[in-house]
Amino acid sequence: MAMHHVATFCGNCNCGCPELYYDHDAPEDKRVVITDDFGQRIQMSLDQWNDLVAEAKAGNLENLGAAPVPA
């Protein structure tokens, strides 16, 4: 079975936007695949993906690009 396409992030151009796949045939710790527009990819387990989604839903990733606040 080939990788199952889940989502394309951006999709408003033909520049090779990042994409999300699920690979049923990969080892369990590498089934979630994210490709970028430079031809690279990362792989993670479904548990790791679910942790990332939970962090995003909790709002913990909203200020990712903001400058750190001095302690």
C-alpha positions in Angstrom: 0.0 0.0 0.0 1.3 3.4 -0.9 1.4 6.3 1.5 -2.0 7.9 2.1 -2.1 11.6 1.5 -3.7 13.4 4.4 -3.2 17.2 3.8 -1.3 19.8 1.8 -0.2 22.9 3.7 -0.5 26.0 1.6 -1.5 24.5 -1.7 -1.8 28.0 -3.3 1.2 27.5 -5.6 3.2 25.0 -7.5 6.3 25.3 -5.3 6.1 21.9 -3.6 4.2 22.8 -0.5 4.7 20.7 2.7 2.4 17.7 2.8 1.3 15.2 5.4 1.0 11.5 4.7 0.3 8.3 6.7 2.4 5.2 5.7 0.6 2.0 6.7 3.6 -0.1 5.6 6.3 1.8 7.6 7.5 0.7 11.0 5.1 1.9 13.8 7.5 4.7 14.9 7.7 6.1 11.4 4.2 6.0 10.0 3.4 9.8 10.0 5.4 11.5 7.2 5.7 15.2 6.7 7.5 16.3 3.5 8.7 19.8 2.9 9.2 21.9 -0.2 12.9 21.2 -0.3 12.5 17.4 -0.8 13.2 16.5 2.8 10.9 14.5 5.1 10.4 13.7 8.7 8.8 10.6 10.1 7.2 10.1 13.5 4.9 7.7 15.3 1.2 8.3 15.6 1.6 8.9 19.3 4.2 11.7 18.6 1.8 13.2 16.0 -1.0 13.1 18.5 1.1 14.9 21.1 2.0 17.6 18.6 -1.7 18.0 17.7 -2.6 18.3 21.4 0.0 21.0 21.9 -1.4 22.9 18.9 -5.0 22.6 20.2 -3.9 23.8 23.6 -2.4 27.0 22.0 1.1 26.1 23.0 2.4 26.6 19.4 0.7 29.9 18.6 3.7 32.1 19.5 6.3 29.9 17.9 7.8 32.8 15.9 7.7 35.4 18.6 10.9 36.6 20.3 11.5 34.9 23.7 10.6 36.9 26.7 13.6 37.6 29.0 13.5 35.8 32.3 
